[in-house]
Amino acid sequence: MSPTPARLLLRGGTVVDTDPQVTVRPNTDVLIEQGEILAVGSDLSADGAEVLDARDQIVLPGFVDTHRHVWQAVLRATAVDSDLGDYLNHILGRLSPAMRPEDVYAGNLLGALECLDAGITTVQDFSHVQHRAEHGEAAVGALRAAGIRAVFGFGYPPFDPDARDPKLVRDLRARLFAGDDDPVTLALAPSGPSYAPIDIVEQDWRLAAELDIPLAIHVGSGPVAQRPIEALRERGLLNPRTLYVHGNSLPDDELAMIADSGGTLSIAPAIEAQMGHGAPMINRARATGVVTGLGVDVVTTAPGDMFSLMRAALLTSQLADGPRLFAADVLRMATIGGAAALGLSDRIGSLAVGKRADLVLLRTDAVNMVGATHDIAGAVVASAHPGNVDTVLVAGRIVKRAGLLTHPDLPAALADARRSVAHLAASA
Ligand SMILES: [Zn+2]
């Protein structure tokens, strides 16, 4: 891994902050020290700092992907034409059991590098491929090797009842996680009340409380509770440390229950539209005031970058009832909204002094960005693509520079991924 510069000055960029609202500051410097933002302003002193020329660049907080099954990077585009039922049967039913620990490592490394390449500096990895302890070690090891910030959501494989073992989670927490300041933290990602009986759900909630870790669950029209949030409320299980994923099927009163509990929402507008989760709910979520972030979800079926996702959010907002969203709203969801949804807004999601220096720099001297000066935030949402991502920092460490990932052995990572893809293709 490349070292973290002790002091780094980004000189003269077009700085776009996202909190408390989207603001654009032309020709502005960002000074970083020991991985944190020390100052944002004009003509900052470069004393002792490595200087990075940010003219012709847009400087943004790193994107936050609040829901992604990172291991599935080695299953890319295997379910493009699938609806949710086909996806569950083929990917989780047939291919997940074929995932060896080395495939999980290869998938997580590839997926995390794909995130960084596209300016996603934080990911919530919903890792429901934990067939054995070795799968967890592989997944977490790969996130760390990539250098991404992550919330690792430990999930039991939905079609492997024998894998359900709380001891695995306890052991993993003790061995692999250092605490809140660790860039990779632990969450529990169980089935939740749409897909598991409420007594099992209650056991999972108790485990999360015992380990003092947050929860992330899918909600949908599953086989169990038709009113999953109400089922949680009746058991006294609604809490502010739960991230609810999707929720297109939830009526407004259950969305309001999430908002009232302080729980948060991750929506995956591209996947929800493509796999038939139901009508877009992005505007309804906003109307209830629930804190909401965006999620790529699965690259088996949709692209893995935040630009595509922001456009999906903007488009689906136009197709749904309720107050429409604008580009700046979507940019906030992709940054500070996602950070808040993961409980990390005290350290990432905006360019406030004291936050971790998780940043993305976009080139404006590219054919699709030149002249995009009328509405910079609008151009990021409507025009930009991963090829415009010039530089990416995670806690001040440069993980992409001049358009190239700095990972020390990218060819080996790609070769390992290809081997896993071949193994999985033979298992399909
Ligand atoms: Zn998902």
Boltz pocket constraint, residues with backbone or C-beta under 6 A from the ligand:
constraints:
  - pocket:
      binder: B
      contacts: [[A, 67], [A, 69], [A, 126], [A, 218], [A, 245], [A, 297]]
      max_distance: 6.0
